[in-house]
């Protein structure tokens, strides 16, 4: 008996003595080498039978090897241990050939299935790779879309900034056109070069005679602003010269026309003659309202003067001392008043401001103490205080201003005053807007 576990033959055969005829074949199959074990026994009489059992060979071990021949694989008998009967070998070879063919067929089917499985796995790998590439493409597209979105937002913001600048430029151009139109209208209403009959006094001294005119010596009625003798110091000389320098650079029908100055002796500034001022007019009518048309007419003239100063090129000019005392009046042909803004001693260009607002504290804006915050909107605040004074004919002291405003019974004018007195300077209207709003109230 072959002890398969130990790989040795055993002489004892205890399990075969009591057995009848039997035959068992076992196949151990491995690629390239196959061992076949056939178990047999001796002849015995059939129990209860006169027939003799056929001879059964002893245990036989056969080895087969897979070899290549003429490009084909076939099995050949390698060795035989035990029974060497030809019939047994032949029978074993045939049986093994059948088993080998079955094994080769199943192996081929397995290989085909394996190939199909590997092909399927490769296809799945390709699908996974394609999906990964697709995810990468999507990620790249999303990143590109985000970049484009950010760039679009930046372009839109830039476009909005450019649009705002364009609107500012257009607004300034519009304001300049308005100033020109206002100047033309004011010039037509009361030419700046016109001299009233009572302001000119002719003498009998003749200087010459021409083809169509006689040149005589005349006396012109002008106003002379003479400095107090006790104030003739370098500082006051500086203010004097500065007022003349500013006056020489401006020209508008609603700005007082300066004719010249005297520097020797008592210093004096010569201007056109204006018979009264807004403060004098208000003081003559304590708590008695001015006609609304007069209030609006004077306010429009002052707003036109401010609009001219604020739109000077290349640098806006800020008056910084707008008050009822610096608004001079002259009767107009229609029974109203022609107003002109005067006193440029504290006026300055915005880019040159280095001092606090030297104007009257009653009219000054909250930001006037800081030169860096001084803009043309300072004059708009002063204009709002001036409107309160004109409409109520009362002095607009800060502690009484709220009380005076409560007495204003003109809603649109009151709303305009509140806009001018807004603490936020950026929310105050421009001088050009003042002109339009006041015109709409007439």
Residue pairs with C-beta under 8 A, 6 or more apart in sequence:
1 9
1 10
1 12
1 13
1 15
1 16
1 39
1 59
2 8
2 9
2 10
2 37
2 59
2 61
3 9
3 10
4 37
16 41
16 42
19 41
20 44
20 46
20 47
20 53
21 41
21 43
21 44
21 46
21 53
21 54
21 56
22 39
22 40
22 41
22 56
23 38
23 39
23 40
23 56
24 38
24 39
25 36
25 37
25 38
25 39
25 92
25 95
26 36
26 37
26 38
26 39
27 34
27 36
27 96
27 99
28 34
28 35
28 36
28 37
29 99
29 100
29 103
31 66
32 65
32 66
33 63
33 64
33 65
33 66
33 78
34 63
34 64
34 65
34 66
34 75
34 96
34 100
35 61
35 62
35 63
35 64
36 61
36 62
36 63
36 64
36 92
36 96
37 59
37 60
37 61
38 57
38 59
38 60
38 61
38 62
38 83
38 88
38 92
39 59
40 56
40 57
40 58
40 59
40 60
40 83
41 56
41 58
42 56
43 52
43 53
43 54
43 55
43 56
44 53
45 52
45 53
46 52
46 53
57 82
57 83
57 85
57 88
58 82
58 83
59 82
59 83
60 80
60 81
60 82
60 83
60 84
60 88
60 92
61 80
61 81
61 82
62 77
62 79
62 80
62 81
62 89
62 92
62 96
63 77
63 78
63 79
63 80
64 75
64 76
64 77
64 78
64 93
64 96
65 75
65 76
65 78
66 73
66 74
66 75
67 73
67 74
67 75
67 76
75 93
75 96
75 97
75 100
77 89
77 93
80 89
171 432
172 311
174 432
175 307
175 311
175 430
175 431
175 432
176 311
178 307
178 432
178 435
178 436
179 252
179 304
179 307
179 308
179 311
179 432
182 304
182 307
182 435
183 252
183 253
183 304
183 308
186 252
186 253
186 254
186 301
186 304
187 253
189 332
189 338
190 253
190 330
190 332
190 333
190 338
192 251
192 253
192 257
195 220
198 221
199 220
199 221
199 222
199 273
200 218
200 219
200 220
200 221
201 218
201 219
201 220
201 221
202 216
202 217
202 218
202 219
203 216
203 217
203 218
203 219
204 216
205 216
205 217
206 214
206 215
206 216
206 217
207 215
207 216
207 217
208 214
208 215
209 215
221 273
222 259
222 270
222 271
222 272
222 273
223 270
223 271
223 272
223 273
223 274
224 262
224 268
224 269
224 270
224 271
225 268
225 269
225 270
225 271
226 266
226 267
226 268
227 236
227 240
227 266
227 267
227 268
229 266
232 267
237 267
239 345
240 261
240 267
240 269
240 345
242 344
242 345
243 269
243 343
243 344
243 345
243 347
244 258
244 261
244 269
246 317
246 344
246 347
246 348
247 256
247 258
247 269
247 344
248 258
250 308
250 309
250 312
250 317
250 344
251 257
252 304
252 305
252 308
253 304
253 340
254 301
254 302
254 304
254 305
254 308
254 339
254 340
254 341
255 305
255 308
255 309
255 340
255 341
255 342
256 271
256 272
256 274
256 328
256 340
256 341
256 342
256 343
257 271
257 272
257 340
258 269
258 270
258 271
259 270
259 271
259 272
260 269
260 270
261 267
261 268
261 269
261 270
262 268
262 270
271 342
274 328
274 329
274 330
274 340
274 342
275 329
275 330
275 331
276 328
276 329
276 330
277 324
277 325
277 326
277 327
277 328
277 329
278 298
278 324
278 325
278 327
278 328
278 329
278 339
278 386
278 389
278 390
279 323
279 324
279 325
279 327
281 290
281 329
281 337
282 290
282 324
282 389
282 390
282 393
282 394
285 393
286 393
286 394
287 392
287 393
287 394
288 393
289 391
289 392
289 393
290 390
290 391
290 393
292 410
293 336
293 442
294 336
294 337
295 387
295 390
295 391
295 413
296 438
296 441
296 442
297 332
297 336
297 337
297 339
298 327
298 329
298 337
298 339
298 390
299 383
299 386
299 387
299 390
299 434
299 438
300 435
300 438
300 439
300 442
301 338
301 339
301 340
302 322
302 327
302 339
302 341
302 383
302 386
303 383
303 431
303 434
303 435
303 438
304 431
304 435
305 339
305 340
305 341
306 319
306 322
306 341
306 376
306 379
306 380
306 383
306 431
306 434
307 430
307 431
307 432
307 434
307 435
309 316
309 317
309 318
309 319
309 347
309 376
309 379
310 316
310 317
310 318
310 376
310 379
310 430
310 431
311 431
311 432
312 349
315 349
315 350
315 351
315 352
316 349
316 350
316 376
317 347
317 348
317 349
317 350
318 347
318 348
318 349
318 350
318 353
318 374
318 375
318 376
318 378
318 379
319 326
319 341
319 344
319 346
319 347
319 379
319 382
320 346
320 347
320 348
320 357
320 358
320 359
320 368
320 374
320 378
320 379
321 343
321 345
321 346
321 347
321 357
321 358
321 359
321 360
321 363
322 341
322 359
322 363
322 379
322 382
322 383
322 386
323 359
323 360
323 362
323 363
323 382
323 386
324 386
324 389
324 390
325 343
326 341
326 342
326 343
327 339
327 340
327 341
327 342
327 386
328 339
328 340
328 341
328 342
329 337
329 338
329 339
329 340
330 337
330 338
330 340
331 337
331 338
332 338
346 357
346 358
346 359
350 374
350 375
350 376
353 371
353 374
354 371
355 371
356 368
356 369
356 370
356 371
357 364
357 365
357 368
357 369
357 374
357 378
359 368
359 382
361 398
362 385
362 395
362 396
362 397
362 398
363 381
363 382
363 385
363 386
363 396
364 378
364 381
364 382
365 377
365 378
365 381
365 382
365 425
366 381
366 423
367 373
367 374
367 378
367 425
368 374
368 378
373 425
375 425
376 430
376 431
377 425
377 426
377 428
378 425
379 431
380 420
380 425
380 428
380 429
380 430
380 431
380 434
381 420
381 421
381 425
381 428
383 420
383 431
383 434
384 416
384 417
384 418
384 419
384 420
384 421
384 428
385 396
385 401
385 421
387 413
387 416
387 417
387 420
388 396
388 401
388 404
388 405
388 408
388 417
389 395
389 396
391 408
391 410
391 413
392 404
392 407
392 408
394 400
394 404
396 404
405 414
405 417
405 418
408 414
408 417
410 441
412 437
412 440
412 441
413 441
416 429
416 434
416 437
416 438
419 427
419 428
419 429
420 428
420 429
420 434
422 428
429 437
